[in-house]
Amino acid sequence: MAARGGGGRVSYPCPEGTSRVLAPFLALPPFPCTARPAQTLRPVDDPKNKLAERLAQAAEVVRIEAETLLRLAEHLDESFSQAVDMVLACTGQVVVTGMGKAGLVGQKISATLASTGTPSFSLHPAEALHGDLGRVREQDLILALSNSGETPELSALVSAATRHGTQSIAMTGQVDSSLGRQAAVVLSIGRVEEACPLKLAPTASTSAMLALGDALAMVVLSERGFEREDFARFHPAGSLGRQLLTVGEVMRKGAELPLVVGSRTVAEVLIQTSKTPGKPGAALVVDGAGCLEGIFTDGDLRRLLEGGQFDRLQDAVADHMGRDPKTLNPDQLVEEAHRLLRENRIDQAPVVDENRIPVGIVDVQDLLELGE
């Protein structure tokens, strides 16, 4: 037993060779030790059987979700058309909201709406109930997602917004749910069997919500008259943005566009192009009216010099230019310009207006910098 000294401190017997720091712990009774039951090892499965089992389960998930989407078309009715009218008539923003997985699907739907001409943002229901409801205005429109329709935070959000005069659309599998009864319009996904083996994890239901949200956004897009040019304004970067850029946006123009008349010598043209900003690999040859006659490229110069015809540098450039070159117009897409250069194995192409007056030049290096 530990003995208490006169100073009130507890002293412990310290066996010879034992640190006084460890002595208190050595005096403690041993911890009870309960033996753990032996674990049953699973037999090693045949790799081929395991592969077949996994693929079969994956195929079943895909089958359930595909059938859910096919049945979803059967639930489209007048309510969908009413929802389209509400989105088109909205003078504010479409506020998409949902809890959990439905909320994540809502974020994607909101992004699709915003990128296709319908101002939108996503709002977390719990955050809304703690101040973010102030982001919602009377002229906005709420799109609330819940498979059960009984998510408390969502119902509270819609109820509060309704009191402030904001209309709402519910997307749910339960039309008669609390959420469904509060909304002005209900988009039904029907009763959905989840693809989860436990029938619990949101899988088929979220796929249905995503598809229905896409359907709503695409119908609204069509009725707005949203075109490729509009899409390009909202996608200036990335692969989509590159595909939708026009030649007029990327061509070299103004001081970067070397224009010469055919009577100028090859040497003079070389001096002019070397002084041109960006040092283009070609000069455009025009007539007295400013219309395109031809193009003189680095390739044309190389062919002259490879033949040892140095005296030809004093020839008129019109004698060595390429006549009737392939041309582009400013409104064509960059992908069309890339195809023209690639198919004709050329590095530059003049850009002309309807009167064949050069307004720019496209260089393959500029397109490569944009990426394919």
MOLINRA-V989383 format. One line per field, one symbol per residue. ss: DSSP state (A for helix, B for strand, O for the rest). psi: psi as a letter, one per 30 degrees, with the letter a starting at -180 (. if undefined). burial: # if it has 24 or more other C-alpha atoms within 12 Angstrom, else .. Layout:
BEGIN
ss = ???
psi = ???
burial = ???
END
This chain:
BEGIN
ss = OOBBOOOOOBBOOOOOOOOAAAAAAAOOOOOOOOOOOOOOOOOOOOAAAAAAAAAAAAAAAAAAAAAAAAAAAAAOOAAAAAAAAAAAAOOOOBBBBBOAAAAAAAAAAAAAAAAOOOOBBBBOAAAAOOOAAAAOOOOOBBBBBOOOOOOAAAAAAAAAAAAOOOBBBBBBOOOOOAAAAAOOBBBBOOOOOOOOOOOOOOOAAAAAAAAAAAAAAAAAAAAAOOOAAAAAAAOOOAAAAAAAOBAAAAOBOAAAOOBBBOOOBAAAAAAAAAAOOOOOOBBBBBOOOOBBBBBBBAAAAAAAAAOOOAAAAAOBAAAOOBBOOOBBOOOOBAAAAAAAAAAAOOOBBBBBOOOOBBBBBBBAAAAAAAOO
psi = lkkklfgfkkkkkjlkgkkfefeeeffklkkkjkkkkkkkkkkklkeeeeeeeeeeeeeeeeeeeeeeeefefffkafeeeeeeeeeefkfbljjkllkbeeeeeeeeeeeeeefggjkllkkkeeeefheffffkleflkkjkkkefggjeeeeeeeeeeefggkllkkjlfjegleeefflekkjkflkkjkfkffhekjdeeeeeeeeeeeeeeeeeeeffhkleeeeeefiflaeeeeffkleffflklbfgjjkllffkleeeeeeeeffkkfilglkkklaffglkeakjleeeeeeeefggiffffglkfffglklhlklllfflleeeeeeeeeeghlflkkklafggkkflkkkeeeeeefl.
burial = ............................................................#..###.##..#..##...#..##.###.#..#######.#########################..#....#.####.############.##########...##########.####.#########.####......####################.........##.#......#############..#######.#######.##......#######....########.##..#.......##...######..######.#######.##....#######...############..#..
END
